Amino acid sequence: MVNHSTSPAGDVTSAAAERYEFAIIPPERGERLDLVLSRRMVFPTRSQVKRVIEQGLVTVNRRVEKAGYRVREGEIVCVIREPVRPAEAEPEDLPLAVVYEDDDIIVVDKPAGMVVHPAAGNYRGTLVNALLFHCPNLSGIGGVARPGIVHRLDKQTSGLMVVAKSDQAHEGLSRQFKGHRIEKEYTAFVYGDPPGDEGVIELSIGRHPVDRKKMSTKSRRGKRALTRWSVRERFGVVALLVVKIETGRTHQIRVHLQTLGHPVVGDSVYGNAKKRIDEINDNELRTILKSMKRQALHSSRIGFLHPRDNRALEFSIPLPDDMASLHERLRAYGGRGT
């Protein structure tokens, strides 16, 4: 392995970049290029393999090839490996509610109002900022912009998230999410009184055809999304649901429940909360619902296999204070069980 200043495609790279070469051996004949790189552990994660191939930093016999290229015995693969860049987010000493932690993963209870990772307008005060302070070695795992992050919650959604602390964990958890093998359960207060005690919503979700900041089931390029719901308690004009998702599309629960006709309480984007509250005759109940300043949606349970030893892990947490207070008030108002 030697220092090299240019990429295989001729693009300039940093002086610290490393050149790595190897020949394709008989057992690898006919395999995809990206799988060969993954099995040889040239890069710790499949996402990194994909990224360097797309950047033209991998050649086969001096030719830039795509990830799906089928290699041939004796071909020489050359890879330019750039050193991991410093994380773009800065560590911040922020409150972090840790539910579980070991050398590979950390499970946290994200509060409502906290953005998961830095983005335009939110470069500080994010979960990633807090994680970088708590886990100094997190930088570079899964990319510098979102180190350790394998899934996300909306800013105003609270609850459980699992974060990778090692490359092996990132790869293992990402594989489970991609294969829909992570069990995720949410608790949500919704407007209305759903007919029946449970149901399934299977509607594709994509970018809204008009409002690009919103998601919609009307998108022409929507991706499959499946949500299961069941009623835990009924309060007449509001119901408490348990929601399980088999896919993780952006705003999935909020969009699906709105489509069902029962938007999440406090959701100003999809719920038209003001109109619904104004239609309620009871002054006390109107006050109760107005007290909810964010979507009443909470990631209450998560289950997965530990990425190192395949132990089945499951974590659950109670409702946060604002949703627990809403629950108490609704019960006092006059809930009726299912």
C-alpha positions as CSV (number, residue, x, y, z in Angstrom):
1,M,0.0,0.0,0.0
2,V,1.5,3.3,-1.0
3,N,0.6,7.0,-1.0
4,H,-0.9,8.2,-4.2
5,S,-2.0,11.7,-5.2
6,T,-4.4,11.0,-8.0
7,S,-7.5,8.8,-8.3
8,P,-7.8,6.0,-10.9
9,A,-10.1,8.3,-12.9
10,G,-7.6,11.1,-12.9
11,D,-9.3,13.3,-10.4
12,V,-7.0,15.0,-7.8
13,T,-7.3,13.5,-4.3
14,S,-5.5,14.5,-1.1
15,A,-1.9,13.7,-0.6
16,A,-2.8,11.4,2.3
17,A,-4.9,9.1,0.1
18,E,-3.8,5.5,0.0
19,R,-3.6,3.2,-3.1
20,Y,-4.7,-0.4,-2.6
21,E,-4.4,-3.1,-5.3
22,F,-5.2,-6.8,-5.5
23,A,-5.9,-9.4,-8.1
24,I,-9.1,-11.3,-8.5
25,I,-8.8,-14.9,-7.4
26,P,-10.7,-17.9,-8.8
27,P,-13.4,-18.0,-6.1
28,E,-14.3,-14.4,-6.9
29,R,-14.8,-14.9,-10.6
30,G,-18.2,-13.6,-11.7
31,E,-19.0,-11.8,-8.5
32,R,-20.1,-8.2,-8.4
33,L,-17.3,-5.6,-7.8
34,D,-19.0,-4.1,-4.8
35,L,-19.4,-7.5,-3.1
36,V,-15.7,-8.3,-3.7
37,L,-14.7,-5.0,-2.1
38,S,-17.0,-5.7,0.9
39,R,-15.8,-9.2,1.5
40,R,-12.1,-8.2,1.3
41,M,-12.9,-5.5,3.9
42,V,-11.4,-2.8,1.8
43,F,-14.1,-0.6,3.4
44,P,-16.0,-1.4,6.6
45,T,-19.5,-0.7,5.2
46,R,-21.4,-1.4,2.0
47,S,-22.4,2.3,1.9
48,Q,-18.8,3.4,1.8
49,V,-18.0,0.8,-1.0
50,K,-20.9,2.2,-3.0
51,R,-19.7,5.8,-2.5
52,V,-16.1,5.3,-3.6
53,I,-17.2,3.4,-6.7
54,E,-19.6,6.2,-7.6
55,Q,-16.8,8.7,-7.1
56,G,-14.6,6.9,-9.7
57,L,-12.0,5.8,-7.1
58,V,-12.1,2.2,-8.1
59,T,-10.7,0.7,-11.3
60,V,-10.5,-2.8,-12.8
61,N,-7.5,-3.1,-15.1
62,R,-7.3,0.7,-15.2
63,R,-11.0,1.1,-16.2
64,V,-13.6,2.7,-14.0
65,E,-16.4,0.2,-13.6
66,K,-19.9,0.2,-11.9
67,A,-20.8,-1.5,-8.7
68,G,-22.5,-4.4,-10.6
69,Y,-19.6,-5.2,-12.8
70,R,-18.8,-8.9,-12.8
71,V,-15.1,-9.4,-12.2
72,R,-12.9,-11.8,-14.0
73,E,-10.1,-14.0,-12.7
74,G,-6.7,-12.2,-12.8
75,E,-8.1,-8.7,-13.2
76,I,-6.3,-6.0,-11.1
77,V,-8.5,-3.9,-8.9
78,C,-7.2,-0.6,-7.7
79,V,-8.8,1.4,-5.0
80,I,-7.9,4.9,-3.7
81,R,-8.8,5.3,0.0
82,E,-9.2,8.7,1.4
83,P,-8.6,9.2,5.1
84,V,-11.8,9.7,7.2
85,R,-12.6,13.4,7.3
86,P,-13.4,15.1,10.6
87,A,-17.1,15.1,11.5
88,E,-18.8,18.2,10.2
89,A,-20.9,18.4,13.4
90,E,-19.2,19.6,16.6
91,P,-19.5,17.8,19.9
92,E,-21.8,19.5,22.4
93,D,-22.4,18.8,26.0
94,L,-26.1,18.4,25.7
95,P,-28.5,16.3,27.8
96,L,-28.6,12.7,26.5
97,A,-31.1,10.1,27.9
98,V,-29.2,6.8,27.5
99,V,-31.4,3.7,27.8
100,Y,-28.7,1.2,26.9
101,E,-25.1,1.3,25.8
102,D,-22.2,-1.1,25.0
103,D,-19.1,-1.0,22.8
104,D,-21.2,-1.3,19.6
105,I,-24.5,0.5,20.1
106,I,-26.3,3.1,22.1
107,V,-30.0,3.3,22.6
108,V,-31.3,6.8,23.4
109,D,-34.6,8.5,24.2
110,K,-34.7,11.5,21.9
111,P,-36.8,14.4,23.2
112,A,-39.3,16.2,21.1
113,G,-37.8,19.3,19.6
114,M,-34.4,17.9,18.9
115,V,-33.3,17.4,15.3
116,V,-31.4,14.1,14.7
117,H,-28.6,15.3,12.6
118,P,-27.2,18.7,11.4
119,A,-28.7,20.2,8.3
120,A,-29.5,23.7,6.9
121,G,-30.7,25.8,9.8
122,N,-29.9,23.2,12.4
123,Y,-26.1,22.8,12.7
124,R,-26.1,22.8,16.5
125,G,-28.2,21.3,19.3
126,T,-28.8,18.1,17.4
127,L,-28.7,14.5,18.6
128,V,-25.5,14.0,16.6
129,N,-23.9,16.9,18.4
130,A,-24.8,15.3,21.7
131,L,-23.6,11.8,20.6
132,L,-20.3,13.1,19.4
133,F,-19.6,14.5,22.9
134,H,-20.8,11.3,24.6
135,C,-19.1,9.0,22.2
136,P,-15.8,10.6,21.0
137,N,-15.0,7.8,18.6
138,L,-18.3,8.1,16.7
139,S,-16.8,10.4,14.1
140,G,-16.7,8.8,10.6
141,I,-19.0,5.8,11.4
142,G,-21.5,5.8,8.5
143,G,-20.3,9.1,7.1
144,V,-19.3,12.5,8.5
145,A,-22.6,14.2,8.2
146,R,-24.6,11.6,10.1
147,P,-22.1,9.5,12.2
148,G,-23.7,6.4,13.7
149,I,-27.2,7.3,12.5
150,V,-29.0,4.3,10.9
151,H,-32.6,5.7,11.2
152,R,-34.3,8.9,12.3
153,L,-37.2,10.4,14.0
154,D,-38.9,13.7,13.0
155,K,-37.9,16.7,15.1
156,Q,-41.1,16.8,17.0
157,T,-41.4,13.0,17.5
158,S,-40.0,11.7,20.7
159,G,-38.7,8.3,21.8
160,L,-36.3,5.4,21.2
161,M,-33.5,5.4,18.6
162,V,-30.6,3.0,18.2
163,V,-27.2,4.4,17.1
164,A,-24.2,2.5,15.9
165,K,-20.9,3.0,17.7
166,S,-18.8,0.8,15.4
167,D,-18.6,0.1,11.7
168,Q,-19.7,-3.5,12.3
169,A,-22.7,-2.3,14.2
170,H,-23.6,0.3,11.5
171,E,-23.5,-2.3,8.8
172,G,-25.5,-4.9,10.8
173,L,-28.2,-2.4,11.9
174,S,-28.4,-0.9,8.4
175,R,-28.9,-4.4,7.0
176,Q,-31.7,-5.1,9.5
177,F,-33.5,-1.8,8.7
178,K,-33.2,-2.5,5.0
179,G,-34.6,-5.9,5.5
180,H,-37.5,-4.6,7.6
181,R,-36.4,-6.8,10.5
182,I,-36.3,-4.0,13.1
183,E,-39.5,-4.0,15.3
184,K,-40.7,-0.4,15.8
185,E,-43.8,0.5,17.9
186,Y,-45.2,4.0,18.4
187,T,-47.9,5.5,20.6
188,A,-50.0,8.2,19.0
189,F,-53.1,10.3,20.0
190,V,-55.3,10.8,16.9
191,Y,-58.4,12.8,16.2
192,G,-61.7,11.0,15.8
193,D,-63.0,7.6,16.8
194,P,-61.6,4.9,14.4
195,P,-64.1,2.3,13.3
196,G,-62.9,-1.1,14.4
197,D,-60.1,-1.9,16.8
198,E,-57.3,-2.4,14.3
199,G,-56.3,-2.0,10.7
200,V,-53.5,-1.9,8.1
201,I,-52.6,1.0,5.8
202,E,-50.6,0.0,2.7
203,L,-50.2,3.1,0.6
204,S,-47.0,4.3,-1.2
205,I,-45.5,7.5,0.1
206,G,-43.4,10.1,-1.9
207,R,-42.8,13.8,-2.1
208,H,-46.0,15.9,-2.3
209,P,-46.7,16.9,-5.9
210,V,-47.2,20.5,-5.0
211,D,-45.7,21.2,-1.5
212,R,-42.1,19.8,-1.6
213,K,-41.8,20.1,2.1
214,K,-44.5,17.5,2.7
215,M,-45.0,13.9,1.8
216,S,-48.1,12.4,0.2
217,T,-49.8,9.1,-0.8
218,K,-50.5,10.8,-4.2
219,S,-46.9,10.9,-5.4
220,R,-46.2,9.4,-8.7
221,R,-42.9,8.1,-7.5
222,G,-44.0,6.9,-4.1
223,K,-42.3,4.0,-2.3
224,R,-44.1,1.1,-0.6
225,A,-45.1,1.9,2.9
226,L,-47.0,-0.3,5.4
227,T,-48.5,0.8,8.8
228,R,-50.4,-1.3,11.2
229,W,-52.5,0.3,13.9
230,S,-54.7,-0.8,16.8
231,V,-56.8,1.2,19.3
232,R,-55.6,1.2,22.9
233,E,-58.2,3.6,24.3
234,R,-61.0,5.8,23.0
235,F,-62.0,9.2,24.3
236,G,-64.8,10.0,21.8
237,V,-63.2,12.8,19.8
238,V,-59.7,11.4,20.3
239,A,-58.2,7.9,20.4
240,L,-54.9,6.5,21.6
241,L,-53.3,4.2,19.1
242,V,-50.5,1.7,19.0
243,V,-48.8,1.9,15.6
244,K,-46.3,-0.5,14.1
245,I,-44.4,0.2,10.9
246,E,-42.8,-2.3,8.5
247,T,-41.2,0.4,6.4
248,G,-39.6,3.7,7.4
249,R,-40.7,6.3,5.0
250,T,-40.4,10.0,5.8
251,H,-43.5,11.2,7.8
252,Q,-45.0,7.7,7.2
253,I,-47.2,7.4,10.3
254,R,-48.4,11.0,10.1
255,V,-49.3,10.8,6.4
256,H,-50.9,7.4,6.7
257,L,-53.1,8.4,9.7
258,Q,-54.1,11.6,8.0
259,T,-55.2,9.5,4.9
260,L,-57.1,7.2,7.2
261,G,-59.0,10.3,8.4
262,H,-57.5,10.3,11.9
263,P,-54.5,12.7,11.9
264,V,-52.1,12.9,14.9
265,V,-53.1,15.4,17.6
266,G,-50.9,18.5,17.5
267,D,-49.7,17.8,13.9
268,S,-50.0,21.3,12.3
269,V,-48.6,20.0,9.0
270,Y,-50.9,17.1,8.3
271,G,-53.6,17.4,10.9
272,N,-55.2,20.9,10.5
273,A,-55.4,20.9,14.3
274,K,-56.9,24.4,14.7
275,K,-59.9,23.6,12.6
276,R,-60.6,20.3,14.5
277,I,-60.2,21.9,17.9
278,D,-62.5,24.7,17.0
279,E,-65.2,22.2,16.1
280,I,-65.2,20.8,19.6
281,N,-68.0,22.2,21.8
282,D,-66.4,21.4,25.2
283,N,-64.2,24.3,26.4
284,E,-62.2,22.1,28.8
285,L,-61.3,19.5,26.1
286,R,-60.4,22.3,23.7
287,T,-57.9,23.6,26.3
288,I,-56.5,20.1,26.8
289,L,-55.8,19.6,23.1
290,K,-54.4,23.1,22.6
291,S,-51.8,22.3,25.3
292,M,-50.2,19.8,22.9
293,K,-47.6,21.9,21.1
294,R,-46.2,19.1,18.9
295,Q,-47.4,16.0,17.2
296,A,-48.4,13.5,19.9
297,L,-46.3,10.7,18.5
298,H,-43.8,8.7,20.5
299,S,-41.4,5.9,19.6
300,S,-42.2,3.7,22.6
301,R,-40.6,0.3,21.7
302,I,-37.8,-1.0,19.5
303,G,-36.5,-4.5,19.0
304,F,-33.6,-5.8,17.0
305,L,-30.7,-8.3,17.0
306,H,-27.4,-7.1,18.4
307,P,-25.1,-6.6,15.4
308,R,-22.2,-8.4,17.0
309,D,-23.6,-11.5,18.6
310,N,-27.3,-11.7,17.3
311,R,-28.8,-11.4,20.8
312,A,-32.4,-10.3,20.6
313,L,-32.8,-6.9,22.3
314,E,-36.0,-5.1,23.1
315,F,-36.4,-1.7,24.8
316,S,-39.5,0.2,25.8
317,I,-40.2,3.5,27.6
318,P,-43.3,5.2,28.9
319,L,-44.9,8.3,27.5
320,P,-43.0,11.6,27.9
321,D,-44.4,14.2,30.3
322,D,-46.4,16.2,27.7
323,M,-48.1,13.1,26.3
324,A,-48.6,11.6,29.7
325,S,-50.3,14.8,30.9
326,L,-52.5,14.8,27.8
327,H,-53.4,11.1,28.5
328,E,-54.4,11.9,32.1
329,R,-56.6,14.8,31.1
330,L,-58.3,12.8,28.4
331,R,-59.0,10.0,30.9
332,A,-60.4,12.5,33.3
333,Y,-62.6,13.9,30.5
334,G,-64.1,10.5,30.0
335,G,-62.3,7.8,28.2
336,R,-63.8,4.5,27.3
337,G,-61.7,1.4,26.8
338,T,-61.8,-0.7,23.7
